[in-house]
């Protein structure tokens, strides 16, 4: 099915608005999703949508069934929430498929929207399965976002026809002009409703002409009363009734004979459910935040229909198992340990509590595969990584010393995601982490942290380095020169003898060599530190030229000072 056609139609009809809305989850399901049917008979199911509070305007899907077990008789869309169809609901009994694609002009929001009805005819005994092969649900969010989160099929039990005849119910036919069926009332019980009260009070009004009453109490719904009260009674008390369903039968007599019979159902259950156990479904995926648990509970009398559910420390909520599936779908849960406390309540109000615990697992954390460890302010980095396919990835970016920020991107069907910031980073060190959320809402662990150093452009950085370096070197050179001059004048003033002048000149040259050697060591350390801080372990061309020029200048300065000291020594010797 080409769902893009429906999108275009909806846009033209103004069904998709231009404003963004938050995305919720929607689901497709079969109702009822279970049942017992006799081979050769027909039954009808509904294909329904639950929008989980979100407005939707289109859906499509394909279903599969086994034509050896059941075949489609008809499809009815007269009560559908859709009135715009790209693909009318169609079926193929030879292929065992049903497909549909439709929408509506005003959107739909609800928990059980009927898309269409399907009537099947059972063909042979077995387990008839009806399952979704694929599907989509489009949100009314301006972008036609597919918000389908789950599809639930159905399992039916198909039995062979029974060879035993159905017992015939003999209906009592009252003679003409006899009393009508009595109207039975009770101050202790409501007819047909389960209760824990075993003592019953019943009463009725006696019409004129009634000369006798007869009653009975048993487990059959159609018994003709046999206990006669020649003096007609208008009330009765029944004490300590048996567990289960009983029927009170009442009949009036007048001069024409016994009239019609009334039957009053009394349902008693004083015992709580037994053997209540909460179980995980088979092959449970604990990375899925939406868990389904089986409610394995026995209640031999009235049957459990209602549950009170408490998850962790949240407020309890009530779940009514109307379809009696004995299963419960929990709301989305975050990764971590969770405890479940459920009280199973039967139709009479008796209850039993059971507990269950489990851990929602985070799936594997994202990994960064491509990223620069060092860039300048003029470069926008491109960062890539791997995670679960088709996941949403949240990138957390924090400059050290500043507030963190987060950005969203998506992984493709191979799990590759790419993050490109909207602009450049300013000078500093940045830390990046990532977390993924898959299409079912499952979360990953946080990724390992990567760091990116952002520096000034190369020529600015070199210029700044030169300023820093020369601020140290120039004072050292000046101090050395000052020391040489001071030493020289001191020699002239205080050393008048030639021999001593010559000796001191040699000492000056030695001092000059030691000081300039120290300068060379300082420059060499600067050069080594810069190289070690680089990922490439190399200097830029500008930096190499700067260091070469500085070394040459220091060599030349040393040569000139040593020459001047030698010239003074030679002059004194003359």
C-alpha positions in Angstrom: 0.0 0.0 0.0 1.3 3.5 -0.9 0.4 5.5 2.2 1.9 8.7 0.6 -1.2 9.1 -1.5 -3.3 9.4 1.6 -0.9 11.9 3.1 -1.3 14.1 0.0 -5.1 13.8 0.1 -5.2 14.7 3.8 -2.9 17.7 3.2 -5.2 18.9 0.4 -8.2 18.5 2.6 -6.6 20.5 5.4 -6.5 17.4 7.7 -2.9 17.8 8.6 -2.3 21.1 10.5 0.8 23.2 10.3 1.5 23.4 14.0 3.7 20.8 15.7 2.3 18.7 18.5 3.9 16.2 21.0 4.0 12.6 19.8 2.2 9.9 21.7 1.8 6.2 21.1 -1.0 4.5 19.2 -1.9 0.9 18.8 -3.9 -1.4 16.5 -5.7 -4.5 17.9 -8.4 -7.1 17.4 -11.5 -7.1 19.6 -12.3 -9.6 21.0 -8.7 -11.1 20.9 -9.8 -14.5 22.1 -12.9 -16.8 22.0 -14.1 -20.4 21.6 -16.1 -21.2 18.4 -17.6 -24.3 16.9 -16.4 -25.4 13.5 -18.8 -24.4 10.7 -20.2 -21.4 12.5 -19.6 -17.7 12.0 -18.3 -15.0 14.4 -17.4 -11.3 14.0 -14.4 -9.3 15.3 -13.5 -5.6 15.1 -10.2 -4.0 14.0 -9.8 -1.1 16.5 -7.4 1.7 17.1 -6.3 3.2 20.5 -4.7 6.7 20.0 -3.5 7.0 23.6 -4.8 10.6 23.8 -3.4 11.8 20.5 -5.5 13.0 17.6 -4.9 10.8 14.4 -6.2 11.1 10.9 -5.1 8.0 9.1 -4.1 4.4 9.5 -3.2 1.4 7.4 -2.4 -2.2 8.0 -2.3 -5.8 6.7 -3.5 -8.9 8.6 -2.8 -12.6 8.2 -5.0 -15.6 9.0 -4.9 -19.3 8.1 -7.6 -20.1 5.5 -7.4 -23.8 6.5 -9.0 -22.9 9.9 -11.2 -19.9 9.0 -12.3 -17.8 6.1 -13.6 -14.3 5.7 -17.4 -14.1 5.0 -17.7 -10.3 4.8 -16.1 -7.0 5.8 -18.4 -4.2 7.2 -17.1 -0.6 7.4 -20.5 1.0 8.0 -19.7 1.9 11.6 -16.1 2.9 10.8 -14.5 6.0 12.2 -12.9 6.5 8.7 -14.8 7.9 5.7 -11.9 8.4 3.4 -10.3 5.3 1.9 -7.2 5.0 -0.2 -7.6 1.2 0.0 -11.0 -0.2 0.9 -10.8 -3.0 3.4 -10.2 -6.0 1.2 -9.5 -9.7 1.8 -8.2 -12.8 0.0 -9.2 -16.2 1.4 -6.7 -17.9 -0.9 -3.8 -15.9 0.5 -5.3 -15.5 4.0 -4.8 -11.7 4.1 -6.8 -8.6 4.9 -5.6 -5.0 4.0 -6.9 -1.5 4.5 -5.8 2.1 4.3 -8.1 5.0 5.3 -8.5 8.3 7.1 -11.1 10.8 8.3 -11.7 14.6 7.8 -11.9 15.6 11.4 -9.3 13.3 13.1 -10.0 10.8 15.8 -9.0 10.6 19.5 -10.1 7.6 21.6 -9.2 4.2 23.0 -11.4 1.9 20.9 -12.1 3.4 17.5 -13.7 0.9 15.2 -12.0 0.8 11.8 -14.1 -2.1 10.4 -15.7 -5.4 11.3 -14.8 -8.8 9.9 -17.1 -11.9 9.9 -15.3 -15.2 9.7 -16.6 -18.7 9.2 -14.7 -21.4 11.0 -13.7 -24.3 8.8 -11.8 -26.8 11.0 -10.9 -27.4 14.6 -7.6 -25.8 15.8 -6.2 -22.5 16.9 -7.3 -19.7 14.7 -4.8 -16.9 14.7 -5.4 -13.4 13.3 -2.2 -11.2 13.4 -0.9 -7.9 12.0 1.9 -8.2 9.4 2.4 -4.4 9.2 0.7 -1.1 10.0 1.0 2.6 10.3 -0.9 5.3 12.3 -0.5 9.0 11.3 -0.7 11.7 13.9 -2.4 14.9 13.1 0.8 16.9 13.9 1.5 18.6 10.6 4.1 16.1 9.5 2.2 12.9 9.2 4.3 11.3 11.9 3.9 7.5 12.3 3.1 7.1 16.0 2.2 3.3 15.9 3.8 1.7 19.0 2.2 -1.8 18.9 -0.1 -4.2 17.1 -2.0 -7.0 19.0 -3.5 -9.9 17.2 -6.0 -12.5 18.4 -6.1 -16.3 19.1 -9.3 -18.2 18.8 -10.1 -21.8 19.7 -12.1 -23.7 17.1 -13.8 -26.8 18.3 -15.3 -29.7 16.4 -19.2 -29.9 16.6 -20.5 -31.8 19.6 -22.2 -35.1 18.9 -24.2 -34.9 22.1 -27.7 -33.4 21.8 -28.5 -30.2 23.6 -30.8 -30.9 26.5 -34.4 -29.7 25.9 -35.7 -27.1 28.3 -39.4 -27.8 29.1 -41.2 -24.5 29.6 -44.2 -24.5 31.9 -47.4 -23.2 30.1 -49.8 -21.7 32.6 -53.6 -22.2 32.0 -55.8 -19.3 30.9 -56.9 -16.8 33.5 -54.3 -17.9 36.1 -52.0 -15.4 37.9 -49.1 -13.8 36.1 -45.5 -14.3 37.1 -44.8 -12.9 40.6 -42.5 -9.9 41.1 -39.9 -10.9 43.6 -37.9 -8.3 45.5 -35.1 -8.4 48.1 -33.8 -6.1 50.8 -30.5 -8.1 51.0 -29.6 -9.0 47.4 -29.8 -7.8 43.9 -30.8 -10.4 41.4 -28.0 -11.8 39.4 -25.2 -9.9 41.3 -22.5 -11.7 43.3 -22.3 -11.1 47.0 -20.7 -12.5 50.1 -24.0 -12.4 52.1 -25.3 -16.0 52.6 -28.6 -15.1 54.4 -31.4 -13.9 52.0 -34.7 -12.1 52.5 -37.2 -12.2 49.7 -40.7 -10.6 49.5 -43.5 -10.1 47.0 -47.1 -8.8 46.7 -50.1 -11.2 46.7 -52.7 -10.2 44.0 -56.4 -10.7 44.8 -57.7 -14.1 44.2 -54.4 -15.9 45.1 -55.3 -19.0 47.2 -52.0 -20.7 47.4 -48.2 -20.2 46.9 -45.5 -22.7 46.1 -41.8 -22.3 46.1 -38.5 -24.0 45.4 -34.7 -23.4 45.9 -32.2 -25.2 43.7 -29.4 -24.8 41.1 -31.6 -25.0 38.0 -32.9 -21.8 36.4 -36.2 -23.3 35.2 -37.5 -25.5 38.0 -41.3 -25.7 38.6 -41.9 -25.1 42.4 -43.2 -28.0 44.5 -43.4 -26.8 48.1 -47.0 -25.6 48.6 -48.3 -23.0 51.1 -52.1 -23.3 51.4 -52.0 -20.1 53.4 -50.3 -17.8 50.9 -47.0 -16.2 52.2 -45.6 -12.9 51.0 -42.1 -13.2 52.2 -39.4 -15.8 53.0 -35.9 -16.0 54.6 -33.3 -18.3 53.2 -30.3 -18.8 55.5 -26.7 -20.1 54.9 -27.0 -20.5 51.1 -24.4 -22.6 49.3 -21.5 -21.1 47.4 -22.3 -20.5 43.8 -25.5 -19.7 41.9 -28.9 -20.7 43.3 -32.4 -20.0 42.0 -35.5 -19.2 44.0 -38.7 -20.2 42.2 -42.2 -18.7 43.0 -45.7 -19.5 41.7 -49.2 -18.3 42.5 -52.5 -20.2 42.3 -56.1 -18.9 41.9 -59.4 -20.6 41.2 -58.3 -21.4 37.6 -55.0 -23.1 38.6 -51.3 -22.4 39.0 -50.0 -19.4 37.1 -46.7 -18.5 35.5 -43.4 -19.1 37.4 -40.8 -16.4 38.5 -37.1 -17.3 39.0 -34.8 -15.2 41.1 -31.0 -15.8 40.8 -28.9 -15.7 44.0 -25.1 -15.6 43.6 -23.0 -16.3 46.7 -19.2 -16.2 46.9 -17.5 -15.8 50.3 -14.1 -17.3 49.4 -11.2 -15.2 48.2 -9.3 -16.2 45.0 -6.6 -18.8 45.3 -3.1 -19.4 43.8 -2.7 -15.9 42.5 0.7 -15.5 40.7 2.0 -12.7 38.5 4.2 -14.0 35.6 6.2 -12.4 32.8 5.0 -13.5 29.3 7.1 -15.9 27.3 10.2 -14.4 25.6 9.9 -11.1 27.5 12.1 -8.3 26.1 13.1 -6.4 29.3 14.5 -3.5 27.2 10.9 -2.7 26.2 9.6 -0.1 28.6 6.0 -1.4 28.1 5.8 -4.8 29.8 2.9 -7.3 29.7 2.3 -9.6 32.6 0.1 -12.7 32.9 -2.3 -12.8 35.8 -2.5 -16.5 36.8 -5.3 -16.6 39.4 -8.0 -19.1 40.2 -11.4 -18.4 41.6 -13.8 -21.4 41.4 -17.0 -19.5 42.2 -17.6 -16.0 40.9 -14.3 -15.5 38.9 -11.8 -12.6 39.1 -12.8 -9.6 37.0 -11.1 -6.6 38.6 -7.5 -5.8 39.8 -6.0 -3.0 41.9 -2.5 -2.3 40.6 0.3 -0.5 42.3 3.7 0.1 40.5 6.6 1.1 42.7 5.6 4.1 44.8 2.9 5.4 42.5 -0.8 5.6 43.4 -2.8 2.4 42.8 -5.1 2.2 39.8 -8.0 -0.1 38.9 -7.8 -2.5 36.0 -11.0 -4.3 34.9 -10.4 -7.3 32.8 -13.5 -7.0 30.7 -12.3 -9.5 28.0 -11.0 -11.9 30.7 -7.6 -12.2 29.0 -5.9 -12.6 32.4 -3.1 -10.2 31.1 -2.2 -6.7 32.0 -0.2 -4.2 29.9 1.8 -1.8 32.2 2.4 1.8 31.4 5.9 2.7 30.0 8.6 2.4 32.7 12.1 3.8 32.9 15.2 1.5 33.0 15.8 0.1 36.5 14.2 -2.1 39.2 10.4 -2.1 39.5 8.1 -3.7 42.0 4.5 -4.7 41.2 1.7 -5.2 43.8 -1.6 -6.4 42.4 -4.8 -7.2 44.3 -7.1 -9.6 42.4 -10.8 -9.0 43.2 -13.6 -11.4 42.3 -17.1 -10.5 41.4 -18.3 -10.7 45.0 -15.5 -8.4 46.3 -13.2 -11.1 47.8 -9.5 -10.4 47.1 -6.0 -11.8 47.2 -2.7 -9.9 46.8 0.4 -11.0 44.8 3.7 -9.3 44.1 6.1 -9.4 41.2 9.4 -7.6 40.5 11.5 -7.1 37.4 14.2 -4.9 35.9 13.8 -2.8 32.8 17.1 -2.9 31.0 18.7 -0.1 29.1 20.0 -1.3 25.7 23.6 -0.9 24.7 24.9 2.6 25.0 25.7 4.6 21.8 29.3 4.9 20.7 31.0 7.8 19.0 33.0 6.6 16.0 34.2 9.8 14.3 35.0 13.1 16.0 37.8 15.6 16.1 39.8 15.9 19.4 41.0 19.4 18.5 39.5 22.1 16.2 39.7 25.9 15.9 36.9 28.4 16.4 36.3 28.6 12.6 35.4 24.9 12.2 32.0 23.3 12.7 32.7 19.7 13.9 31.0 16.7 12.3 30.4 13.9 14.9 29.2 10.4 14.0 28.3 7.3 16.0 26.5 4.0 16.2 23.4 2.9 18.2 20.2 0.9 17.8 18.7 1.3 14.3 16.0 3.9 13.9 16.5 5.3 17.3 16.2 8.9 18.5 19.6 10.1 19.8 19.9 12.9 22.4 23.4 14.6 22.3 24.4 16.3 25.6 27.0 19.1 25.0 28.7 20.9 27.8 31.5 23.4 27.7 33.6 23.0 30.9 32.5 25.8 33.3 29.2 26.5 31.4 25.7 25.1 31.5 25.0 22.0 29.5 22.8 21.8 26.4 21.1 19.0 24.5 20.3 18.3 20.8 18.3 15.7 19.0 19.2 13.6 16.0 18.1 10.2 14.5 19.9 7.0 13.6 19.2 5.4 10.3 18.2 1.8 9.7 21.8 0.7 10.1 22.1 2.5 13.5 24.4 5.3 12.2 23.8 8.8 13.5 25.4 12.2 12.6 25.5 15.3 14.8 26.4 18.7 13.3 26.1 21.7 15.6 24.2 24.7 14.4 27.3 26.9 14.7 30.9 26.9 15.7 32.2 26.3 19.2 34.0 29.1 21.1 37.4 28.6 22.6 37.5 26.0 25.4 37.1 22.3 26.1 33.7 20.5 25.4 32.4 17.2 26.7 29.8 15.3 24.7 27.7 12.3 25.7 24.7 10.6 24.0 21.6 8.5 25.0 19.2 6.7 22.6 15.5 6.0 22.7 14.1 3.4 20.3 10.8 3.4 18.5 9.1 1.6 21.5 10.4 4.1 24.0 13.3 1.9 25.4 16.3 3.9 26.6 20.0 3.2 26.4 22.7 3.8 28.9 24.7 7.0 28.5 27.6 6.8 26.2 31.2 7.3 27.1 32.3 10.9 27.3 34.3 12.4 24.5 36.2 15.7 24.7 36.9 18.3 22.0 39.4 21.1 22.5 38.6 24.3 20.6 41.5 26.8 20.0 42.0 30.0 18.2 43.0 29.8 14.5 46.6 28.8 13.8 48.2 32.2 13.1 46.5 33.8 16.1 47.7 31.0 18.3 51.3 31.3 17.0 51.2 35.0 17.5 50.0 34.6 21.1 52.7 32.0 21.7 55.4 34.4 20.4 54.2 37.1 22.7 54.2 34.7 25.7 57.6 33.3 24.7 59.3 36.6 24.0 57.9 38.1 27.3 60.3 35.6 28.9 63.2 35.5 26.5 63.7 39.2 26.0 64.0 40.0 29.7 66.5 37.1 30.0 68.5 38.5 27.1 68.4 42.0 28.6 69.5 40.7 32.0 72.3 38.8 30.4 73.5 41.8 28.4 73.2 44.0 31.6 75.3 41.4 33.5 78.0 41.4 30.8 78.2 45.2 30.8 78.2 45.4 34.6 80.9 42.8 34.7 82.9 44.7 32.1 82.8 48.0 34.0 83.6 46.3 37.2 86.6 44.8 35.6 87.8 48.1 34.3 87.2 49.8 37.6 88.4 47.2 40.0 90.8 45.1 37.9 93.6 47.2 36.6 96.1 44.5 36.2 96.2 42.9 32.7 96.5 39.4 33.9 93.4 39.7 36.0 91.5 41.4 33.2 92.3 38.6 30.9 91.2 36.0 33.4 87.9 37.8 34.1 87.2 38.1 30.3 87.4 34.4 30.1 85.0 34.1 33.0 82.6 36.5 31.3 82.6 34.3 28.1 81.9 31.2 30.3 78.9 33.0 32.0 77.6 34.0 28.6 77.7 30.4 27.3 75.9 29.1 30.4 73.1 31.7 30.2 72.5 31.3 26.5 72.5 27.5 27.0 69.7 28.0 29.6 67.8 30.1 27.1 68.0 27.3 24.5 66.7 24.8 27.0 63.7 27.0 27.8 62.8 27.3 24.1 63.3 23.6 23.5 60.9 22.8 26.3 58.3 25.2 24.8 58.7 23.4 21.5 58.3 19.9 23.1 55.2 20.9 25.0 53.5 22.2 21.9 54.3 19.0 19.9 53.0 16.7 22.7 49.7 18.6 22.9 49.0 17.9 19.3 47.2 14.9 18.0 49.4 15.0 14.9 52.6 15.4 17.0 53.8 18.1 14.6 54.4 21.8 14.5 52.8 24.0 11.9 54.9 25.6 9.2 54.6 29.0 10.9 55.7 27.6 14.2 58.7 25.8 12.7 59.8 29.1 11.1 59.4 31.0 14.3 61.5 28.5 16.4 64.2 28.5 13.7 64.3 32.3 13.6 64.5 32.5 17.4 67.3 30.0 17.6 69.3 31.9 14.9 68.8 35.2 16.8 70.1 33.7 20.1 73.1 32.2 18.3 74.0 35.5 16.7 73.6 37.4 20.0 75.9 34.9 21.8 78.5 35.2 19.1 78.5 39.0 19.3 78.8 39.1 23.1 81.6 36.6 23.1 83.4 38.6 20.4 83.1 41.8 22.3 84.5 40.1 25.4 87.4 38.7 23.4 88.2 42.1 21.9 88.4 43.7 25.3 90.8 41.0 26.5 93.0 41.5 23.4 93.0 45.2 23.9 94.1 45.0 27.5 97.0 42.7 26.5 98.4 45.3 24.2 
